[in-house]
Amino acid sequence: MLANLFTPYAGVGELILRLALGVTFFAHGRGKLKNPAGFAAFLRQIHVPAPLFNAWLVALLETAGAVLLILGIATRILALGLAVDMGVALATVRIGKAPFASGPQGGGWELEFLLLAVAVRRPRARAPRLGLRWRRGTRRSRAAWARVVGRSPRRRATPRLPRSSFRRGRCRYAR
């Protein structure tokens, strides 16, 4: 009974998770995109190879990638890139140098860990049901959007019959 109640809204949780991940990464990447030279200097200080290139790569991934993630375009590959981004950030900057949770002694690395966990989860999910990638006019996408807005999907004017019906002469339109 509960399965019938919640089935039409199966993609809403994934939508909320994808939007939260995209908005959070956009907020973090916007500052890096405004001042890539300053971020490159920080990367040079922690001995990251090719700091200017990696600064631009991370800044574009966290801003443009987050916008594409919000829109639902190429979510799996973007989430994988964001997971690598957070893994490197945790390994080079946070773990061992800061406590896990934020406290009076300073910021922790629980936010980066949570972003890594959500980004790792995203590539394992199926294609987003409520994103631009799904709105291509396919029968499945029309049905998914119709369930979200509470309407029945458009039906074909004439029912489609299986080809076997034509071959066996069971159809009135058969030759």
N, C-alpha and C positions, 0 to 999 in steps of 0.2 A: 504494500500500500504506500509506504513512504517512498519507495523507488519510483513509483508512478508520479508522485508529487514533485520530486526533485529532478527527474530526468530531463525535463525541458530546460533546466537551468544549469546543466552540467558544465558549460563553458564559461559561466559567469565568474567562478572562482579563479580559473586560469586567466581570465581577462583582468581581474583585479590584481592578481599577482604580477602579470606582465606590465600593467600600468604603473604599479608601485615601483617595480624594478627600473623601468624606463625613466620615470620622473626623478628617482633618487640618483641614478647615474648621470642624468642631464644636469642636475644641480651640482654634482661634484665635478663634472667635466667642463662646465661653463667657465669657471675660474681658470682652468688650465688652458682653455682655448683663448682667453683674453690675454694671457701673459705666458706664451709658450717658452720664451727665453728664460723666464724665472723658474719655470718648472724644469727646463733643461739644465739649469744651474744646480737645482736640487738633485737631479738624476746624476749629474757629473760628480756631485759631492758624495753620493753613495756608491759610486763606481759602476754605474750602468753603462754598458757599451753603446756607442752612438747615441749620446744623450739627446741631441736635437731631433734626430729622426724618431726616436722612441717617445719624446715629448709630444711631437705632432701626432704620432700614431695613437697614443693613449688619449690625447685631447679629442681627436676626431672620433675615435671609437666610443668614448664616453658621451659625446654630444650628438653627433650625427647618428651613431649607432643606437643611442637611446631613443631618438626620434623615430627611427625605423622600427625599433622594438615596440614603441607605443602604438604605431600604426599597424603593426602585425606583419611586417615585411621582413623576410629572411630571419625569422626569430631564432632558429636553431643555431645558425652559424654566428650570429651576433651574441647570443647568450654564451656560446663556447668562448668567443673572444673576451667577453666580459669576465668569465670565470678565470681565464688565464691571467687577465689583468689583476683581479683581486688576489689570486694565488701568489703572483709575483709581489704585489704590494704587501701582503701578509708576511711573506718570507723575507723580504729585504728590509722592511721598515718597522713592522709592528711586533712580530713574535719574538720574544726574548728581550725586547727593549721597552715594552710597556705591559702593564697588567691587562688581563682579559677584559675586565669591566672598568668603566670610567669611575673615577672617584676623586677625592680631594687632591691626590697626587698627580692627576692629569688624565688625559684621554686614554681610553683603552682600545682594543681591537675587535670588540664585539660587533660593531657595525660592518666592518670589512668581512668578518666571518659570516655574518648573516647574508650579506650580498653575494658572497661566494657560494653559499649553500643554495640560495634561490637561483643563481645563474647556472649552477650545475644541474638543478632540477629542470630547468626550462628546455634544454635540448632533448630530454627524455620524453617530454610531452608531445602529443600529436600536433599537427598543424593547427594554428589558432582558428577556432570556429567564429570568433568575433573580431576579425581583423581584415585588412584590405586584401590580403592574399586569398581569403575565402570568399570574397564578394565578386567572383568572376562571372557570375551568371549561371553557374552550374545548378543542377537540380538540388544537390545537397546543400549548397550555400543558401539558396532561396528558402529551403525548408528550415535551416538553422536560424536565419534572421527572422523568419515568420514566427518561430517558436518564441524568440526573445521579445518581439513586439506584440505577441498574443494574437496573431492572425493566422489563418490557414494559408499554406503556400498556393501559388497559382497552379491550376491543373491544366493539362492539355485539353484542347477542345474535343479531340477524338481520342479514344483510348488506344494505346499502342498494343498491338497483338503480337505474340511471339511468332517468329518465322515458321515454326513447325505447323502452326495452324494454317498457313497459306499452302504449305506443301501437301498437307493431308486433305485439302479441300473442305475443311471445317468452317472456313470463313466465307461469308456471302460475297466478299470482294474477290474471291479466288477465281482464277481463269477457268 
